């Protein structure tokens, strides 16, 4: 069921949040938008904020470089750390990323997960 239909039926924001498995703050924000502009106002809006520093081609270049292994890139052990990945991103794409941005690149854009060596 969509949020607009639920707003019309009248349950509380907390109840709607529970049904949709989202935060009640999100429901309250959506309800304000709905009250001001109706159902059309709830349609997805274009993403805002800063665009990614790496385009899709650069991300794939980084993926290829990382898949070669850390030793190929001059590191002693074949182990990736955020710092090492950041250095490879700089070498391959010419872009400097913060540790947090490297983490987002690895997890969100490349689909990698945290692995701890034994």
N, C-alpha and C positions, 0 to 999 in steps of 0.2 A: 504494500500500500504506500502511496506517495504522501509526502508531508502535507501538501495542500489539502488532500482529502481528509487527513487526520485533523488538521486545523479546523475544517468545516464541521467535523463531528464533535469537536469540543473537549477531548481529553486534555489533561494538564501537560505541560512541557516535559515534566519528569516521566509521565506515562509514555509519551511519544518517544522520548529518548530511549526508554527501555525497549519499546517495540522495535525501533530502528537500530538499536545497539550503537548509539552515538551519545555524545555528551549533551546534557541538558542545556548547557550554554549555547551549543550549536543550534539546538531547536529554538531557543529564545531568539537567536540572531535571525534564523530563517523566518520565524513568525513575524518579526518586525518588518522584514523585507516583504513578506506576503501581505501583511496588513497595509503597507504603503503602495504596493504595485500589483497585488494579486498573483495568481499562478504564473503568468509570464515572467514576473520578476524573479522567480525562483530558478529559472532555467540557468544552466551553467554559463558563467561569464568567462571571457578569455582570461588566461592566467596573467597575473600581475607580478611585479617584482623584477629583480635582476635576471637577465637571461643567463644560461649556463656559460661558463668560460670555455668549455670544450664543445665543439659541434659533434655530430654523430660520427663523422669521418675520423676526427681526432680520437674519439673514444675507442673506435675500432683499432686505430693504430696503437693506442696504449694497450688494449687487450692483447693484440698480437705480440707486443713487446713483453708484456708480463707473462704470457704463456711460454715464452722462451726460457723462463727461469731467471732467478736472481743472479746466479753465477755468470751467465752470459753477459750480464750488464756490469760485471766487475766486482760483485759482492762475494765475500769469502764463503758464506753459507748460502745454500739455496733456500732462503727463507725471506718472505716479504714482510716488511714492516711499513707503517704509514710513511715514515721518513724516506725509506727506499723507494716506495711507489711514487712519492712526490718528486724525487730526483729523476726517476724515469719519465714521469709526465713532463717535467721541464725539458729533458733531453729530446723526447719524441715530439712533443707538441709546442714546446716553447712557452708554456704557461706555468706560472707558479701558483700552487694551490695551498691553502691552509690544511692542517691535519684534518679538521672537520670536513673540508671539501673533498679531501682524498678519501675519507671514510664514505661519504655520500656517493662518490664516484664508484668505489668498489662495491658497495652494497646495493645502491639504487640503480645505477646505470649498467654495471657489469654483472650484477647478480651474484657476487662473491659473498661469502660469509666468514665470520671469525673462526679461525682454526688455531688451536694451540698445539705446539709440538710436544711429543711425549718425552 
